[in-house]
């Protein structure tokens, strides 16, 4: 390590991140997009203080990349990254803030987080990686950029009020919540907007007993974890179905209430 004028430190790749050391971040070039299971496009042109992008294989962990590469997840810690060489060095001074890396560790700067963890969850220190890291009662590890990165210890809300229009979100527990607030009440961060889609083989693959593995493709096909209905109306016209458990139900809704797929319409033989 060598220290430059103004207490700016520069250290080579492979050194441990040091307090107060990061790199001034400039405009970065942008690489081309990558198809599923393919390779990313060529990198963009580097701006002042930044580095150009580079093509590479898609990855979800550093171990999937070549020896001198890491999985670059970018700002926000995308679930799928691109294999590329890490920045050769990072530098810092008092003017550069700390950053929470994609491994849930706090680094002395944005560029140091990028260099050592492959990306940046957010500027500032990581408070936690899991709920157990939060010692204050009624706090949970709120993650603003996905489920696998570091977060901030945040108090759970106690009341969400009446929701005029449902805005479902998929929580990091793979459960669908009517709103982000209701997820927070349960101490759950948001994986993405919209309902969760969890592929399953049977009910045991679903995270809650209130869900079951539903499918319209037969009893032995792959399905999707779906909430069990809590009530079913009586059909005006008999619409019996035969469940995959060999039991006759008054309707498909009553079968779903018991967490059972429909094998066929009508009474069981």
C-alpha positions as semicolon CSV with decimal commas, in nm:
position;residue;x (nm);y (nm);z (nm)
1;X;0,000;0,000;0,000
2;X;0,117;0,351;-0,070
3;X;-0,038;0,676;0,050
4;X;-0,074;0,967;-0,186
5;X;-0,094;1,335;-0,101
6;X;-0,421;1,426;0,074
7;X;-0,444;1,097;0,265
8;X;-0,573;0,908;-0,038
9;X;-0,472;0,544;-0,021
10;X;-0,439;0,302;-0,307
11;X;-0,395;-0,069;-0,259
12;X;-0,373;-0,357;-0,499
13;X;-0,624;-0,636;-0,552
14;X;-0,587;-0,909;-0,294
15;X;-0,526;-0,680;0,000
16;X;-0,786;-0,662;0,277
17;X;-1,024;-0,364;0,268
18;X;-0,891;-0,094;0,498
19;X;-1,097;0,167;0,682
20;X;-1,102;0,494;0,492
21;X;-0,985;0,356;0,159
22;X;-1,194;0,359;-0,157
23;X;-1,181;0,485;-0,514
24;X;-1,332;0,804;-0,653
25;X;-1,608;0,682;-0,879
26;X;-1,648;0,834;-1,223
27;X;-1,885;0,772;-1,511
28;X;-1,876;0,405;-1,609
29;X;-1,925;0,245;-1,947
30;X;-2,214;0,007;-1,994
31;X;-2,182;-0,343;-2,134
32;X;-2,432;-0,507;-2,368
33;X;-2,715;-0,713;-2,226
34;X;-2,688;-1,087;-2,185
35;X;-2,936;-1,356;-2,284
36;X;-3,035;-1,628;-2,044
37;X;-2,755;-1,882;-2,015
38;X;-2,543;-1,683;-2,258
39;X;-2,273;-1,416;-2,241
40;X;-2,295;-1,045;-2,190
41;X;-2,213;-0,807;-2,473
42;X;-1,896;-0,602;-2,506
43;X;-1,812;-0,333;-2,254
44;X;-1,865;0,039;-2,294
45;X;-1,612;0,318;-2,291
46;X;-1,472;0,424;-1,956
47;X;-1,542;0,774;-1,834
48;X;-1,323;0,987;-1,613
49;X;-1,233;0,794;-1,299
50;X;-1,425;0,487;-1,412
51;X;-1,357;0,163;-1,594
52;X;-1,505;0,020;-1,909
53;X;-1,736;-0,277;-1,905
54;X;-1,654;-0,619;-2,040
55;X;-1,842;-0,917;-2,174
56;X;-1,850;-1,242;-1,984
57;X;-2,046;-1,547;-1,875
58;X;-2,356;-1,503;-1,662
59;X;-2,309;-1,607;-1,298
60;X;-2,471;-1,612;-0,956
61;X;-2,156;-1,673;-0,747
62;X;-1,786;-1,588;-0,770
63;X;-1,696;-1,958;-0,780
64;X;-1,860;-1,990;-1,123
65;X;-1,606;-1,756;-1,282
66;X;-1,247;-1,807;-1,398
67;X;-0,963;-1,781;-1,146
68;X;-0,884;-1,415;-1,211
69;X;-1,247;-1,307;-1,239
70;X;-1,535;-1,247;-1,003
71;X;-1,912;-1,226;-1,046
72;X;-1,995;-0,858;-1,095
73;X;-2,347;-0,790;-0,959
74;X;-2,339;-0,414;-1,009
75;X;-2,516;-0,142;-0,814
76;X;-2,815;-0,293;-0,636
77;X;-2,662;-0,642;-0,634
78;X;-2,851;-0,800;-0,922
79;X;-2,939;-1,169;-0,869
80;X;-2,748;-1,259;-1,188
81;X;-2,410;-1,104;-1,257
82;X;-2,144;-1,119;-1,526
83;X;-1,799;-1,277;-1,491
84;X;-1,530;-1,013;-1,531
85;X;-1,200;-0,903;-1,381
86;X;-1,234;-0,702;-1,059
87;X;-1,101;-0,347;-1,055
88;X;-0,722;-0,366;-1,005
89;X;-0,727;-0,131;-0,707
90;X;-0,949;0,088;-0,493
91;X;-0,870;0,411;-0,318
92;X;-1,031;0,642;-0,067
93;X;-1,016;0,957;0,130
94;X;-1,237;1,141;0,378
95;X;-1,466;1,262;0,098
96;X;-1,578;0,913;-0,005
97;X;-1,854;0,736;0,190
98;X;-1,854;0,375;0,303
99;X;-2,066;0,121;0,117
100;X;-2,250;-0,202;0,190
101;X;-2,119;-0,475;-0,042
102;X;-2,310;-0,761;-0,202
103;X;-2,167;-0,997;0,060
104;X;-2,329;-0,804;0,343
105;X;-1,996;-0,655;0,457
106;X;-1,923;-0,285;0,502
107;X;-1,642;-0,144;0,288
108;X;-1,468;0,189;0,303
109;X;-1,598;0,299;-0,038
110;X;-1,815;0,210;-0,334
111;X;-1,520;0,096;-0,540
112;X;-1,381;-0,120;-0,258
113;X;-1,718;-0,290;-0,223
114;X;-1,716;-0,346;-0,599
115;X;-1,361;-0,477;-0,593
116;X;-1,403;-0,724;-0,308
117;X;-1,771;-0,826;-0,320
118;X;-1,866;-0,773;-0,683
119;X;-2,113;-0,491;-0,630
120;X;-2,282;-0,239;-0,403
121;X;-2,609;-0,286;-0,216
122;X;-2,624;0,079;-0,106
123;X;-2,402;0,360;0,016
124;X;-2,339;0,353;0,389
125;X;-2,262;0,078;0,638
126;X;-2,444;-0,256;0,649
127;X;-2,629;-0,289;0,976
128;X;-2,712;-0,654;0,933
129;X;-2,716;-0,961;0,714
130;X;-2,996;-1,145;0,897
131;X;-3,261;-1,058;1,156
132;X;-3,046;-1,205;1,435
133;X;-2,800;-0,920;1,380
134;X;-3,062;-0,671;1,501
135;X;-3,056;-0,657;1,883
136;X;-3,339;-0,407;1,940
137;X;-3,681;-0,572;1,994
138;X;-3,930;-0,543;1,706
139;X;-3,657;-0,464;1,455
140;X;-3,575;-0,672;1,148
141;X;-3,306;-0,665;0,881
142;X;-3,470;-0,453;0,612
143;X;-3,301;-0,511;0,277
144;X;-3,355;-0,246;0,015
145;X;-3,178;-0,426;-0,269
146;X;-3,284;-0,788;-0,280
147;X;-3,275;-1,069;-0,028
148;X;-2,917;-1,191;-0,020
149;X;-2,738;-0,863;0,059
150;X;-2,684;-0,661;0,374
151;X;-2,957;-0,442;0,516
152;X;-3,055;-0,188;0,778
153;X;-3,205;-0,273;1,118
154;X;-3,553;-0,122;1,099
155;X;-3,853;-0,123;1,331
156;X;-4,149;-0,328;1,211
157;X;-4,464;-0,124;1,147
158;X;-4,760;-0,212;1,366
159;X;-5,047;-0,089;1,148
160;X;-5,083;-0,067;0,771
161;X;-5,434;0,075;0,763
162;X;-5,687;-0,014;0,495
163;X;-5,543;-0,087;0,153
164;X;-5,774;0,062;-0,114
165;X;-5,599;-0,113;-0,403
166;X;-5,398;-0,434;-0,345
167;X;-5,036;-0,406;-0,451
168;X;-4,899;-0,758;-0,396
169;X;-4,529;-0,813;-0,339
170;X;-4,316;-1,125;-0,319
171;X;-4,130;-1,143;0,011
172;X;-3,784;-1,285;0,071
173;X;-3,957;-1,580;0,236
174;X;-4,115;-1,666;-0,103
175;X;-4,457;-1,567;0,030
176;X;-4,692;-1,320;-0,138
177;X;-4,810;-1,025;0,073
178;X;-5,094;-0,790;-0,014
179;X;-4,865;-0,488;0,031
180;X;-4,504;-0,410;0,119
181;X;-4,626;-0,276;0,453
182;X;-4,784;-0,610;0,546
183;X;-4,458;-0,783;0,457
184;X;-4,273;-0,541;0,686
185;X;-4,521;-0,612;0,969
186;X;-4,405;-0,973;0,943
187;X;-4,040;-0,868;0,935
188;X;-3,995;-0,966;0,570
189;X;-3,806;-0,771;0,303
190;X;-3,928;-0,751;-0,056
191;X;-3,790;-0,978;-0,325
192;X;-3,985;-0,811;-0,605
193;X;-4,319;-0,653;-0,688
194;X;-4,602;-0,887;-0,781
195;X;-4,699;-1,229;-0,653
196;X;-4,440;-1,499;-0,587
197;X;-4,414;-1,783;-0,834
198;X;-4,264;-2,086;-0,662
199;X;-4,239;-2,405;-0,868
200;X;-4,311;-2,716;-0,664
201;X;-4,346;-3,093;-0,689
202;X;-4,575;-3,134;-0,387
203;X;-4,714;-2,938;-0,092
204;X;-4,398;-2,986;0,111
205;X;-4,211;-2,759;-0,131
206;X;-4,430;-2,465;-0,024
207;X;-4,307;-2,261;0,272
208;X;-4,642;-2,243;0,455
209;X;-4,918;-2,490;0,541
210;X;-5,160;-2,224;0,415
211;X;-5,032;-2,289;0,059
212;X;-5,046;-2,595;-0,163
213;X;-4,885;-2,711;-0,487
214;X;-5,147;-2,643;-0,754
215;X;-5,136;-2,758;-1,115
216;X;-5,381;-2,805;-1,401
217;X;-5,151;-3,056;-1,569
218;X;-5,236;-3,360;-1,358
219;X;-5,141;-3,515;-1,026
220;X;-4,775;-3,587;-1,099
221;X;-4,678;-3,268;-1,281
222;X;-4,480;-2,972;-1,152
223;X;-4,700;-2,702;-1,002
224;X;-4,695;-2,356;-0,845
225;X;-4,733;-2,280;-0,474
226;X;-5,076;-2,120;-0,434
227;X;-5,271;-1,998;-0,127
228;X;-5,546;-2,236;-0,018
229;X;-5,890;-2,069;-0,037
230;X;-6,031;-1,991;0,308
231;X;-6,395;-2,033;0,205
232;X;-6,590;-2,182;-0,085
233;X;-6,944;-2,112;-0,196
234;X;-7,192;-2,389;-0,270
235;X;-7,218;-2,425;-0,649
236;X;-7,577;-2,388;-0,781
237;X;-7,517;-2,684;-1,009
238;X;-7,328;-2,990;-0,878
239;X;-6,967;-2,973;-0,995
240;X;-6,801;-3,263;-0,818
241;X;-6,434;-3,334;-0,882
242;X;-6,210;-3,626;-0,802
243;X;-5,904;-3,517;-0,608
244;X;-5,556;-3,656;-0,654
245;X;-5,598;-3,817;-0,312
246;X;-5,884;-4,033;-0,448
247;X;-6,153;-3,836;-0,261
248;X;-6,460;-3,677;-0,422
249;X;-6,504;-3,306;-0,346
250;X;-6,809;-3,089;-0,402
251;X;-6,604;-2,855;-0,621
252;X;-6,246;-2,775;-0,720
253;X;-6,252;-2,500;-0,459
254;X;-6,324;-2,747;-0,178
255;X;-6,039;-2,969;-0,303
256;X;-5,804;-2,667;-0,305
257;X;-5,916;-2,577;0,048
258;X;-5,774;-2,915;0,155
259;X;-5,460;-2,861;-0,051
260;X;-5,555;-3,126;-0,307
261;X;-5,521;-3,106;-0,685
262;X;-5,799;-3,214;-0,917
263;X;-5,744;-3,544;-1,097
264;X;-6,066;-3,530;-1,303
265;X;-6,415;-3,382;-1,313
266;X;-6,697;-3,580;-1,165
267;X;-6,713;-3,840;-0,892
268;X;-6,414;-4,059;-0,813
269;X;-6,454;-4,419;-0,942
